[in-house]
Amino acid sequence: MTAPDDDTRDPARLAALDGYRILDTPAEQGFDDIVLLASRICQTPVALVSLVAGDRQWFKARVGFDPCETPLSQSVCAHALRQTDLLVIPDLTADPRTCDNTLVTGEPHLRFYAGARLETPEGQPLGTLCVIDGKPRPEGLTSEQSEALEALARQVVAQMELRRSMTARDDAFEALRRQTDLLQTVTDHVSEAVFQLDLDGVVTFANRTAHTLLGWDDDALVGQDLHEAAHHHHPDGRPFPASECGFVEAIREGRTLRQRDATFFHRSGASVEVLCSNAPVLEGGKVVGAVLTVSDVTGRRLDERRLREMNAELELRVAERQAAEARQRFLLDLADTLREQGGPRGRMQAAVDALGRHLGVSRVGYGFVGEDGVSVTLGTEYVDGVAALADTYPLDAFGPGNIANLRQGRTSVYPDVEADPDTAGLGLGTFGIAAIVAVPQVHEGRLRSVVYVNHSGPRAWTDDEVSLIEEVAARIWDAVERVRAQGALRALNDTLAAQVAERTKERDRIWHVSQDMLGVADANGVWVSINPAWERILGWGYHDIIGKTSEWLEHPEDRERTRAEVAHLAAGGLTLAFENRFRARDGGYRTLSWTAVPVEGLLYCVSRDVTLEKERAASLLQTEEALRQAQKLEAVGQLTGGVAHDFNNLLTVIKSSTDLLKRPNLPEERRVRYIGAISDTVDRAAKLTGQLLAFARRQALRPEVFDVGRSVRAIGEMVGTLTGARIAVSIHVGDEACHISADPSQFDTALVNMAVNARDAMDGEGRLDIAVEAVGVVPAMRSHPAMIGEYVRIALTDTGSGIPDDQVDRIFEPFYTTKGVGQGTGLGLSQVFGFAKQSGGEVMVESEVGRGTTFALFLPRAAATASQVEETISEDAVVDGTGTCVLVVEDNRDVGTFSTQTLQELGYGTHWVGNADEALAALVAKPDTYDVVFSDVVMPGMNGVELGREVRRLYPGLPVVLTSGYSHVLAEESDHGFELLQKPYSVEALSRILRRAASKRRRRRQAAE
């Protein structure tokens, strides 16, 4: 027999069972303890808490029975659901309800069953607390066991009720948690900041937006006094105590505030414009706090302010446009009014009436300034409430400052005449004038008329009003002048025909009598009209030229240029001085100078015959060239004569001295004197030669980079010795170093020559200033333009007699001197001139007779280089050359013999060759023999400079010393880089320079070792 279906599947019972949510839940200690207790009290091996579901019975707790559930067909407990008391079946095999139950008939062969019903407080049966035995128990349970089993059944129900309550509580808590999470999620994702506050304004909740709005970390606002944290100041920075805050008061009183503007402050200190609302929080009808919502409206407020500004700007522009339209309508109406009026007076009256009514002023008038320029006549006026001023007045009656302003063509604006010094105290109020705008009309530099606007009370004139008055004034003037011009035009038209005829005759006369060729051509260069001068100059008639271009007349060499110039003209260009040649009828060519302009597709041309001018210019050039050649010959003659004179003097001394040395029994003292005279004369001759070469810019320079200021300071004491004690020498050198690349010796010589010249000009007494400075330009002088660049200027200024203008151009000529015979060679300033030119510079002189002279030497500035310290040897010492071998290269036998003998006398080893090829062969044969090469510059074949460079290339460590009296090679290549010994040279100089060169090689060898 199976379990009764009706009882087990009762929906109300099943719903009650489902309400406990206990099926299929894990084991619980409370239920396990109850079944254990039941098993022991009833002394059965099996005890179960059995819950009967709609399709099975499930055991919440079990002792002695392994399955956790059985099919409903095997349920014995289902039979207990029908009876309210304890169900006891002593022998399950004997009871018809259970005898065929598989748990009875088969394993585990159940025999005894006793079960107490589990029912809800409402009486719904859920299952049983049952005990089971594998043996029949005819006696059943004792009364004590039955009572205990029923009590334990009630305890199971109580436990289920407790469990259901706890589950409901957990469900409630879970629902509350979900609700809280949902609320947090919602509040975190709304755009408004949400705060929950207690009655003291302390934050108990704040969403993420609130923390972001105020710059606080998450949850950091909880526990903060919101007013002190974010609402502590007014927008202008004044403190804002909580006692003055409407929200704090509303929260405490439980009032609601809606949509209130406020300013909160970000934690960084930045202000945030917000819109706030609050609502009270109640518990049991009592206010316990408030919810505050805050919206960030900073951007909205900014947009609103911008919108207000845009609206204001729009309103201003609308007002301006309306004013402009009103002004335009007024000016259009005025133009119509002026056209309708006849004479000037009517137009002026119409204009001032219209302006006065439009502006609503007391007076508008037009005044004419008299020819005397000091009076004004007022006669055309509009007046409203004031008397007319029609009369003549002195201009100054309206204020000298005002009139001066008007004479300058400037509008005068006075909002209050008594408040401005230009017009105060003039009594203008008696004429009903308290405010003025006056617009002048100045033409041809004279104030001609004035448009004036007056008001009887002070008035702040706007820019638009002043601009309108100026516009009307200009229109009045134009209208008046137009009427006058029309009258003048009518008068002119009466005589126009006669004037046109007369002018046409004048033009025709000019066209025919012009000595220049006049012509008109089209854009392609085809002549459409020419004047008679063409036939006079070229011989071609009118019909020979008209309808053709001039290509057939143009010289073949000029044709391409002429066509290009015609195209240039046709494109809109101008021709101002274009020259070409046209063939005349006689076969010759005339040189023509053209001026032409394009006008409305035609080319208007004027051509002048400049053939004779060209021929005369060429003849003049030939004459000038001949004159220059004559001047050159004269200069050469002067130079030759001067050189011959000075060298004859020197040779006389040498000749006389040698003749006297030949005399027998000559005392030693005289012999030494004559030899010294010869030596001194040779030095003077060498100096004379050097000065000549300097002027000719042919001396061999040894340029070095040195500081001019230091050199000038060093030579300053010597200049003082040269000039004497009565000449005060002042040297001015700036702090900035001024380096040049030049021959220091020649520079010093040039400086001394200019100083000596200054001394002689001052006759031994005066002042000499020497100044050094860096400049950026060399002024134009003589026939040379100004030179831009970096230069050093060395200027010597004396207080001497000065140089007459007719002598300034000659002072640099060789042998030119104003000194007495024997007082100078005339080559000092020539040396300065030649040195300056050869060094890439210039020399300039400025002089005024009776006041003094300034010589300025301009030399190119150079970059500073590291100075070299040379071995110092006494100038007068003769150096022993023992151990030094010299290769002498000299093509002149006498000089070569002298040089080798001299060197041998000094202890040098020598080998003499006659040219560069022999020198190179000697070096190839014995490359390690020679310590120095001593070579002349001017030789047949390879010159000395070329030899030196070849030696430097082949034998880099072998020094080369060059010698020459003059060489164009050295003059042109002053940067050759070799030691140079000038001829004539002394024995001391020869030994010194060779020793220095050889010493350098030794030092390099020692450094290499």
C-alpha positions, 0 to 999 in steps of 0.5 A: 500500500502506498502513501496517501496522495491527497495528504502528501500533495496538498498545495497548502501543506507543500507551500507551508513546507517550501516556506521553511526553505529547508529541503536539501539544506546541509546537516545542522547540529541542532537537528542532529542532536534531536534525532540522537536524543530520540534514538537513545530515549526510545532505544531504537537504532534508527531515528529520522527527521522526515519531511514529506514533499510532494514527490519524496520524503527527505531526511533533515537529520538521521541516525542509523539510516544511510539514505538522505531521501526515499521515494514517496512510495516507500514513506511510512511517515506519510501515513502519520500526516493524517493523524494528529497524535503519535503513530505507532506500528509495532510490526510493519509487516503485519500492518496492511498500510506498510506490509508491502513497503519495499523497505519492509519486505527488503533491505533493511527489513524495517519492522517497528515504526513510531512517529510524532507529526511535525506541524506548523503553528497553523496546523499544517503537517510537514513530516515526522520525528520517527524512530525505527527498529529492525525488530517488531516491538509489540509493546510499542513505546512506553508512555515516557518514550511517547511523551519524549518523542512528541516533545522532541517533535515539537522541538524540531518544529521550534528549531525549524521556526527558529531557522526560518526566522533566521533565514528571513532575517538573513534575507532581510539583511541581504535585501537591505544590503542589495538595496544599499548597494543599489542606492550607492550605485545609483548615487555614485552615478548621478551627476549630482553630489548627494550628502546625508548629514546629521543635525550638526551638519556632519557628513554621514554619507557622501556619494562619489560625485560629492568627493570628486566635486570637492576634491576629497578622497573616497569616503574621506568626507564622512565625519567632516563638518560640511560647512567647514569643509566646503562652504567656509567663505563668501565668493569674494573671500570674506569668511562665512561662519556657519551661524550665517548659513541658511542650509545649516539653519534649515537642517537643524529646523527640519525645513526644506530649501530648494534650488538655492545658489551657493559657492562651495570650495574645492579642497585645492581652494578653487571656487565651485558654483553650485545649486543646492536643495535639502530635505529633512530625514525623519525617524519616528516623526523626529528630524534626525538629519537631512539629505543635501543634493548639490549640482555643479553649475560652474560651467552653466553659470559661465555660459550664462554670463557669456550669454549675457555678455553676448546679449549685451554685445548683440544689443549694443551692435543692434543699437549701433546698427540702428544708430548707423541706419538712422544716421544713414537715413539722415545723410540720405535725406540730407543729400536729397535736401541739398540737391533740391536747393539752388544756391550755396546759401540755400544748401547751407541753411538746409544742412544746418536746419537738418543737423540741428533738428536731428541732434536736438541742439540749441544752435548749428551754424556755418561761419566764413573766415575772412581773408585777413584770417582773424575774423569770422562772419556767422550768418547761416544758422539754425537756432532753438531757444537761443538768439542768432549770432549773425554778425562778424566776430574776432576769431579769438573771441571763441578762445585762442586755444580753440582757434589754434586747434581749428587752424591745425585742421582738428575738430574742437570738442568742449562738453562744458566751455567753463570747465575747459581752459581753452574757453573758460571765462570768455562769457560764451554763456551770454550767447547761450553757449555751454557746449561746443563742437566746431569742425574746421575747413582748412584748404591750401593751408588756411582756415576757410570756414567753420561748422559749429554746433552749440548747446545751451547746457553742458553736453557730453558729445558722443563719438557718433555725434562728433563724427556725424557733425564732421560728415555734414560739414564735409558735405556742406563744403562739397555742396557749396564747392560743387555749386561754385565749381558748376558756375566756374565750369559753365564759364569755362565751357563758354571759352572751352572751344577757343581754348581747345583750338589754341591748345591744339595749335600749340601741340601741333607747333610743338610736334612740328618744331621739336628737335626730338623724334616724337612718335606713336606706335601700337602695342606691336611696335608698328608706328602710327604717327611720327613728327618731322624730326624723324626725316631731319635726323634719319632722312626717312620720310613719313611714308617710309616709317608709318605702318611698319615696325622699326626692325629694318632700321635697328642695328643688328646688335641692338635688335634683340634688346629693342624688341625686348624693350617694346614688349616691356612697354606693351606689358605696361612698363616704362622706358626712361633711358633706353639707347639703340642705333637706327640706320639713316638714309645715308647708310650711317647709324645714329645713336638714339636715347628713348623715353616712352610710356604706354597709354590705352594700348598705344606707345608714346615715344620721345627719342633724342639723337645723342650721336654727337654726345657719344662721339664727344664723350669718347673723344673726352675719354681719349683725352683724359687717358692721354692726360693720365699717361702724361701725368704718369710720365711726369710722376716717373720723371719726378720719381727718377729725378728724386731717386737719382738725386738721393742715390747720387748723394749716397754714392758720393759719400761711399765713393769719397770714403773708399777713395780716402781708404786707399790713401797710404798711412791712413790713421786707424781712427780715420779708417774706422770713421770712413768704414762707418760712413760707408756702412751708415750710407748703405743703411740709408740707401736700404731705407730709401729703397724700402720707402720707394717699395712701400710707396709702390706697394712692392716691399716684401711684408712679413705679416703677423697678427698683433694687437695694435693697442699694445704696439702703439703703447710700446712705441709711445715712449719713442714717439715722445723722444722723437717729438721733444719735450715741448710736444705733449703726446697723449695715447688713447687705447680702449680696453677692447683688443684690436688685432690686425694682420700686418708687418709689425716693423712696417706698421711701426715705421708708418706710425713713426713717419706720421708722428715725425710729420706731425712734429715738423708741422707743429714746429716742435711745440703743441699736442699730438693725440694718438687714438686706436679704436674699432670701426665698422666702415671706412669713409669714402675718400678720394675716388673710392667709395665707403668700405663696410667691414671690421677695421681698426682706425689709428688716428694721429691728430696734431695742433700744427699749421695744417695743410692747404687744400691745394696740397692735400692731394699731393702729400703722398707723392714720393719726394714731395716735401715742403721742408727745406733742403736736406730736412727730408726725403719726401718719402715718409708719407709715401711709405705710409700710403704704400703700407696701407694699400698693401695691407688691404687698408686705407689712409685718410687725412683731414686738415684745416690751416691754422688748426691742425691735421688728423691722419687716420690709418684704417687696417682690416681687423683680424682674429686674435691668435696665440702668440709665439715666443721666439728665441731672443738673440742680441741684435748686434751679436755675431752668432757662431755657426760652428756645427751648422751646415747651410745650403746657399742658393744664389744665382749671382756669383758675386753675392754667392761668393760673398755669402759663402765666405761670410758664413765660413768666417762665422764657422758655418759649413756651406755648399753653394748652388746656382739655382733651385734645381741644383738645390733639390739635387743636392738635397736628394744626394745628402738629405741629412747634411744640411741644417738650413736652406738659404735662398735668393728669391729672384732666380731663373726657373723656379723662384725662391718661394717655389723652392721653399714650398717644394723643400717644405713638402719633401723635407718638412723639418728643414727650415728655409730662409729667403733673401731679396732686395726686391721681388714682385713674388714677395710683394704679391705673396706676403703670406709665404710663411718663410723667414725673410732677410732683406738685402742689403743685410749685415753679417750680424743679421745673416748669422742671427737669422740662420742661427734662429732657423737652425735652432728651431730644427734642433728643438723639433728633433729633440722633442721628437726624440 
